[in-house]
Amino acid sequence: MKKNYLHTIFNTKLLQLYLLFLFVTVSHAQVVLESEIKITDLGLHFNGSKIGGSDPDNGNPEAYDFFFGRNISAHGDAVKTYKEYVFMTWYRGGKLDRHMMLSRYNTITGTLATIEFPHRHTGFQNRWWIGESHNTIAVGISPLDGTIHLLYDMHAYSPTKPSDGSLAQDYFRYSYSIKDAASLPDDEFTLDKFVKNSNGGYKHLRMPGVAPQSEFLALTYPKFFQNDLGDLLMFMREGGNNNGMYKFIKYDANTGTWGNFIDFNSLNARRQPGIEHNWGLYGDIKYVNGKIRIGFQRRLADNNDKYMYQNGVYYAYSDDQTGATEWKNHRGEPFSLPLFDADKIKVMEPGDYVETTGKDRVRIVGGFDWTVTANGDVHIKSQVRDLDNNVTKDLHTYKPAGATEFITSEDFSGGAAFYTSGASVFLIGLNNGRVYVEKADGGTNNFERVYEATGGRRYDHGVVHIENGKAYYYLMEDSSGSAQPLYLQIIDLDVDPVDPTLPNNFTIQSVGETCVDKNNGKLIINAAAAFNYTTTINGETYNFIKDITIEDLPPGTYNFCIDMDGINRSNCYEVTIEAAQDLTGKIEVSKQSANVSVQTGKGPYTVIKNGKQLFETYQSNFSLDVNHGDKIQIKSKEACKVRWKKLSTCYRI
């Protein structure tokens, strides 16, 4: 609720931190580059040639050919923040390596911890020598239980795609950690904190929960997002480019499982009366300004129109916090899910802003993003190319709060990402390989450049994540080879939260009881904006300005609201303080092996033999070699009492 390399691959003494004050021009606002951190020298990149899907390996280990695009690291939904940490996914180059990696940067200590996973980038349709730019790794963190979730974009594979069946047991890839792994100390942030599959690996063919296996076929473009309550949600597209649908699903932190998918639109739309063509979509589902919203461009299954790929701009929102019902277009007109006719939510047509009408001569790909301010101003950006007249236009389509229609401006610079804070809109991107930031008041097109790097290294591409007034720009340096440097830039956008009614103002964390019957649980409440707040817990009223920790709480579920002085609005929450558990289980000895089964108690578990610590593990079932006379102890850092069935924790073989 808002409320290893098995070892770290970077020695923190060697971690390079660059403060580029000399290379930054700042005007109007104090937007500054806080830091630039090298993540690795070995980010995988496709530096070869664009080739066909059945072409053989070029035989050159230094040149990585590709099918779609060149980018694979610092690409997709690859960067997120949680507490003081920044999480980044990447593949390690060069061409013959390709291992999947997860790095975590601590913004307080400046240390970097990285986990190497055993699986690799498998290439286009399981041909490892053909780079596949869709195979990005989305990362999401649940703030309610501290779990890490990784989803690999397999670009709509299934048991029969590829047709040779080589990915019949690997067409969907999902990895997830144990609880609280996201904030473990660096030396404990290791591969064994991720849950193994039945074969001992870390790739799962489904997300644990109630959705059937059939829901995990032919999926692509994964992305995680959160609502105001801290619930983690994920959406993907099922199907193909011109016959696809978006669907989303929510994680239940109480059970550690996922629910059922909600379908926004439907496959095979032309089967419905009045619908002439199937269609797919390219865009985003986000939780912005208190609502689940969607913005996309459509790809129509019409091969005879002027559009090479996408057309149109489409937008809608839901007044239902789950997103299951109460969907409306930008005029407030309701519609039900699944949506069959995209024209019900159409905003505008970028193709109207160029002259050509020839078949497949209007290209609308890339440059699309959208956001909504706290005031309700909607901002959408898109790009259109006229291939006959060699004209490219960046378009800004916006609707001020209270207006009935959108305005589209061609006086717009484009950019990588939109972001909103309060009543302002930010545009962040690269200009000649260097980062810039522009800012405008919501509901206007009056963008001003408030930051631009004028020196230092140049970047090829990157992805931005914005949180609490800071931009976390994950970038690949403009270099050479199939292994290239990756960096993280942290940019302070000079946004001081002053509005306590903004979404995500409150972060709420519960700390469970440490020992049975101690009743020493905690609730930690943090507000982004300083204000006069009041809340009542267990009949006692607490007043605070920004942060408060409420201690000595017994285990249980707490329902409470936070009130704001002089504002007729409350934010209400339900949180659970977990009860402590004794460490219980059993040890069974068979020949020269002791099989340990932990039944209750929280890891990590320390295994001691003859007074010497052997290892720590989060696994609840494990074994170790023993000889007659050995003395075995199993301990837990958090258990205050230890009870073992049949055999004691201090057992002499």
N, C-alpha and C positions, 0 to 999 in steps of 0.2 A: 504494500500500500504505500502511496506517496507518503502518503503518510510517510621431452626433456631433451627436446634434446634431453630429456630426463634430467637435465640440469639447465640452468640459465645460460643461454648462449652468449650473453654479453656481460663481461666483467664491468661492474658499475664504475670502476675507476677509469675504464676506457670509454664510457658512455660520453658521446660528444654532445654538448649542450651549447647552442649558439644563441647569443643575444644580439640581434642585428639592429641595434639602435642607429648605427651609422648608415644603414642602407634603407631607411624608411622615411617616406615623406608623409607627414600627417597634416591635415588641414581641417579646419572647422571643428572637428570633434577629436577627443583624445582616444582614438582607436589605435591600439599599439600591438605590436608583436611581442608577446610575453616570452616566448621561447621557441626554439627549433631543435628537435631531437632526432638524431639518426636512429632509426629502428633496425636497419640492416643494410649491408652492401649487396644482398643476394636476393632481391625481389624478382620473381620470375617474370619475364617479359617475352613476347613473341616478336623477335627481331628479324625473322626471315621473310619469306614471300607468301602472299595469299595463293593457296593452291586448292585443288579439288578434293572432295571428301574421300576419294579412293586412291589418291596419289600415294606412291611409296615414300619411305623415309629418304631424305636427301643425302643421308650418309655423313652429314657434317654436324658433329655434336655442339658446335658453336652457333649454328643458325637454326632457330626454331620457327618452322613454317606454321601457318595458321589458316583457318577456314573462314571465320567471320571477321574479327577485329584483333588488334595487337595487344590490348590491355587485359590483364588478368589479376594482377596485384594492385592494391589501392583502387579497387574497382568494385562496384556493387555496394551492398549494405555492409560495408567492411569496417566501420568504426563506430563505437558507442562509448558512453561514459557511465560510470557507476561509482558513487562516493568520490574518493580522490583518484580513481583509476580511469585510464583510457585503454580500451580494448581494441586491438586491430588484428584482422586476419590477413594472411598472405600465403603465397606458395613460394618455396625456396627454389631459386634457380641454381644452375642453369638447366638446360634442356634434359639432361640425364638424371637430374635430382627430382624436382617437382613435389617435394614433400609439403603437406599442409601444415601451417604454422599458426599459432595464436600467441600474440605478444600483449603484455599488460604493462603500461607505464604508470608509475606512481608519481603524481604531480607534486606531492609533498617531499618525498625523499629523493626524487630524481632517479630512481632505480627502474630497471627494465627486466622483467622476467618473461621467458619465452618457452612455450611447450611445442615440441615436435610431435606430430601425430604420425602413425605408421603408414597411413594411406597417402596416395599421391594424386595429382592432377592426371586424369586418365585420357585426356584428349578427345577430339571429335569422334563420337560414336565408338569410344573405346580404342581408338587408334592413337596411341600415346604420342606419336611423332607429329600429329596435327593439332596445334594449339586450338583450344575452344574457349573463346572469351566469355561465354555465358557461365562457365563453371566457377563463378565467384562463390565466396563463403560469407553468408549473412551471419551476423552475431547479434544476440539479444541477451540482456541480463534482466532477470526478475528481481526487482527491489524488495519483493515480499519475502523471498526465501534465499536470495543470493545465489541462485543457480545460473549457470552459463549455458546458452543454447546456440548451437551452430547448425546452419542449414546450407547444404551444398546445392547449387543450382545445376541440376542434371539435364536441363533444357528439354523437358517433356519426354524423357526416356520412360520405358515400360518393359515388361517381360519380353515383348516382341520388338522393341526398338532399343538398340540396333537389331536388325533382322536376324543376325546369327545367334541371338539369345545370350550373348556374352555378358550382359548386365541383368540377366533375369533375376538375380538375387542382389542387385546393387543399383537399381534404377532410382531409388530414393535414398538420400544420405542425410542422416540427422545424428548429431552427437550432443550429449548433455551431461552436465556435471552433477555431483552431489550437492546438497544444500550448503550454502555459505562458502562455496569454493571461490566465489568472485573476490572475496576480501581476505583470503588466507595470506599469511606472510609469504614473501618471495620464495623462501626455501621450501615451502609447502605447496606452492603453486606448480603442481606437477601432473603428469599424465594420468597417474592413478586416481586422481580426483574426478575423472570422467567415468561414466558407467559403461561397463563392457557389455557386448552382445553375447549371444549364446556360443559364439565361436571364439570368444576371447578378444575380439577386435572392438573398435570404438565407433563403427558405423552401424546405425540402426535403420531398418527398412521401413519404419513407421514411427510416428510420435506416440508414446504410450498414452492410452486413453480409450474413449468409447468409439471413435471414428473407425469404420472398417478399413481393411487394407485397400479396398478398391478406391478409397478417397486419396490415396497417395500415388496414383498413377498419372503419368504425363503432366507433371507439374514443373513450373519454371518461375523465375524472377521472385525469389523469396525476400521478404522484408519484415523486420520486427518493428513494433511500435508499442507505446504505452498510453493508457488513459489516466485521468486525474487520480484514480484510486491506486495506481501503481500496477494494475493488471497488465501482464505481458500478452500482446496479441501478435499474430503473424498473418500475412496474406501472401498468396501465390496466384499465378495464373494457371488454370488447367486448359489443356488443349493447344491449338496451334495459333499462328499469327492472325489468321482471318476467320477463325472459328474457335474462340477462346473465351474463358470466363474467369473473373476474379472471385476468389472465395477467401474467407478469413476465419480464424479460430482463436480461442482464448485459453491461456494456461491457467490452471487452478493450483495456486501455490500451496493450498492446504493438503492436497492429495498428491501433488507432483505429477499430475496427468493433464492432458489436453481434452477439451470438449468436442463437440460436433462442429463441422464446418458450416458456415452460413454462406450461401451462394448469392453474390450480388447480381450477376446476370446469368445467362444460360447458354449452353452449347446448342448448336443447331437451331438458331433463332428463326430461320426461314420456315420452319415447320408451323409457326404460329400464323394465324390469319393476318394478312396485310403486311407481312414482313417478306421482302423480296430476296434479301441476301443474308447469309451468315455474317458475323463480324467478330473481330477480336479487339483487344484494347491494350494500350501502352500508357502507363501512368502510375498513380500512387493511391493507396488508401492511407490516410493519416488520422490521428486524433489531434485536432487543432481547435483552440478556443472553446473547449468544453464539449465538442461533438466529434463523432466519427464522420469523416468526409471522404469523398472520392473525386479525383480529377484525372481525366485521361484523354487521349486521342484515339480515334477509332481506326481500325483497319478493316475495310469492307471487302467481302469476297466478290468484288466486281472487277473483272480484269479488263473492262472496256472504258473506264472513266479516265480522267486526266491525272489521277493520283497514283504515283508509283507505289507508295506504301500507305501511310496514315492520311487521315483527313479529320478536320473538325477539332473543337475543344468542347469537352463535356464536363459538367460539374454537378454534384449533389451532396446532400448531407442528411444525417439522421438525428431526430430528436430523442431517440431511444439510446441510452448509454450502451446497450449491448449491440446496437446496429442491426438487430433482427427485424425491426419494424419502424414505422414513422419516418420513412424516407421522403424527401422533398427536393424538387429542383430549385434553381436559384430564385425563382419567383414565389417559392413557398407552396407550389402545387404538389400534392401528394402522389406517390406511386408505390406499388408493392413490389416486393422481391419474389422471384428473380425478375430483373428487368429484361424485356425482350426487345423493345424499341428504343435504341439509344437517342433518337431524336427528341424524346420526351425531356431530356436533360441537356440538350445542346445549347451552348453559349454563343459560339461564333464559328466562322470558317476561315482559317488562314489562307486557303487557296483563293479567296476573293481578293487578296491583296497583291496578286501577281497577274500578268496579262495572258500568259500562255493557256491554251485550252487543248493542246495536243495530248494524245493518249500517253499516260505514264510520264508526263513532263513536269509535274508538280511534285516536289519531294519535301515531305514534312517528317523528318526524323531527327531526334535530338533537340536539345535546347528547351525541353518542356519541364516546367515545375509550377507549383502554386502554393499559396499560403493564405491565411485569414488572420487579420489583426484582432486584438481584444475588443475593438469597437465594432467588428463585423465587416470590415472592408475586405473584399475578396480580390486577390492579385494572382494573375495567371500569365506565364510567359511561354512563348512558342517561337518557332523558327520555320520559315518557308523559303524554298528555293525554286526559282523559275529556271529550268534547265535549258530552255530555248534561248532566253535572253541573258543568261548568266547573271541573274539577280538573286541576292539573298537578303531577306528581311527578318530582323528580330522584332517581334511584336509583344507589346505589353497590354494585356486586356484586364481591366480592373473595374470594380463596382464599388463605389463609396457606400458606406453604411446608410441605409434609408433610401438609396436610389432604386429604381425599378429595372434599369437596363445597364449593361456593361458598356464601357468606353474602350476603344482599342487605339493605341498610339504606336506609330512607326518610329518615333523619336526615342529609341531605346537601345542600350548597348549590349543586351544579352547578359550572360553570366552563367555560372555553374549551378547556383542554388539560391532559392528565396528563403528568407527567415524573417519571422516577426517577433517583436518584443514590445508589449504594450501597444501603443498606437503607431509604431514605426515599422517600416519594411526595409530589410537589408538584402542586397544583392552581392554575392561573393563569387569570384571566379579568377581566371588567369588571363593576363595580358602580356603577350610576348614571354610566356613562361614564368611570370611573377604574379604574386597574389595581389588582388585589389578588392576593396569593399566600397559599395555605394549605399547610400541611405536616402529614404524618402518618407514623408509623412504618409500614413495610411490613407487610402482613397485618392491618392494623387500619383502623377507621373514625374514628380519633381525630384529626380535622383541627383544626389551630389556625391562625388568621389571623396570619401573621408579617409581613405588609407590606400597607399600603393607602395609596394616595395620597388625601389629604384636601383638596387644592386644586389649582389649575392648570387647564389646558384639559381638556375632556371629549372622549371619543372615541366614534365611532359603532360601529366594529367593527375587528377586526384578526386577525392570525395570528401564532402563536408558533413560534419555533425555539429549541431548547435545545441548548447545546454547552458542555462543560467547566464546568459549574456556573453558567452565565449564561443568562438568558432574553433573547432578541432578539425583542421584541414590535413588530411592524410594524403601524402603526395609521393609520386615517383619522379626522381630526378631525370632530367633530359640527358641521358647518357647513352651507352652502347652495350651490346651483348645481350644474352638471354638471362643474365643476372644483373640487376641494376639497383641502385640505392633507393631506399624508402625513408621518408622523413615524416614527422608530425610537426605541424606548426600550430601553436596555441595563440589565438588572437583575441585580445580583450576588446569587445565591441563598445565599451564605454556605456553599458546599460546597467544602471542601478535600479533594481526592482523597487518601485514605489507604490504600485497598485496591489493591495492585498487580495483583490478579487480576481487576479489573473489566474488562468489555469496553472496547475502545478506549483502554486505558491507554497504549499505545505509538503514536507517530507516527513513521514511518520515511520518510526522503526520500533519494533518490539524486541525485547531481550528476555528470553525464557528464564525460568527458575533454574538456579544452579544445582540445588540439591533438593531431594524430596522433602516436602513440608517446610522448606525454608521461607516460602512466600516472598521471594526477593526479586520478582520480575520487574522489568522497567519498560516505560514508554518514553521514547525520545521524539520530541516534536521540534522541527526546524522550519522556520518561515523565511522565504526569500526576501520579502518586504518587511521592514520594521514597522510595527503598528501596535495598537493596544488590543490584545487578544484575551479572550476568556474561554476556559473550558472546565467542565466538571467531570471528574473521574471518581467513581465509588462514593458519590455524595459530597466530595470535597471540591471546592472551586479554586482554580488556579488562574492567576493573571500573569501574562508575560508579554514581552515586547518582540522577541525574535526567536529565542530558543528556550526550551525547558525540558528537563528530565524528571519524570515522575517515578519514584522508586518504591520498593517494598510492596509490590502488587502481587497478589496470589494468582496462580494460573487460572485461565479462563478466557472467555470472550468478552470484549469490552466494546460497547457502543457509545460513542460520544460525539459531540459537535463542538466546533470551534467558532465562536462568535467574534465579530469585529465591531469595535466601539463606533457607534453612530451609523453603521451600515446594516440595513435590513437584509442580511444574508448570512447563512450558516453553512459551513462545510462539515459534513457528517461522515463518520468512518466506523468501520467495524474491524477490530484487530484482535488477534489471539495471542495470549502469552502462554507459551508451551510449558507443560509440567515437566519437571526433571524426571529422569529415568535412572534407576539403578542399572549397573552393568550385570546382565545375567546371560547365561549360556551354558555350554557344555564342552568338554574336551573328551574325545574318544581316541584311544590308542589302539592302533592296528599294526602289529609287527614293529617296525622302526619308524612309524609315522604317527604324529599326533594331529588329529583332525579337529579344528576349533570351529564352533558354531556360535556366533553371538546372536542372542535373541532380542535383547533390549539394551539400550545404551548408545551414546553418541560417540562416533569416531572423532579423531583417529585413535586406534587401539595400539598400545605399545606392547610388543612381545619380548619377553625376557626369558633367557635360558641360563640357568646356573649363575644368576646375578648379572649377566651381560645382556644389554639390549641388542636384539637382533635386527628389528625393523619396526616401522610404524605402517599401519595400513588402515584404509577406510572400508576394506572388504569385510563383510560379515561372516564369510566362510573362507577359511584358508587352512593350510596344513604346514607342518614343519618336521624336519628330520629329528629324531630323538634316539637316545640309547638308554639302556637300563641305568637307573640312578639319576637321570637328568631331572632338574627342578625347573618347572615351567610356571611363569606368571603372565597374566594378561591384565593390563591396566588401561584405564580411560582417563583422559585429561579432565573430563567433566563429571564423571561418576563419583558420588560420595560414598556409596556402598557397593559392594561387589558380591553377587550371589551366583554360584555356578551349580548346575544340575549334575548330580552323580559325582563329579570330580571337582575338587576345589581349584581356585586359580593358582594356588601354589601347590603344585602336584609333583611328586617325585616318581619318576618312571621306574 
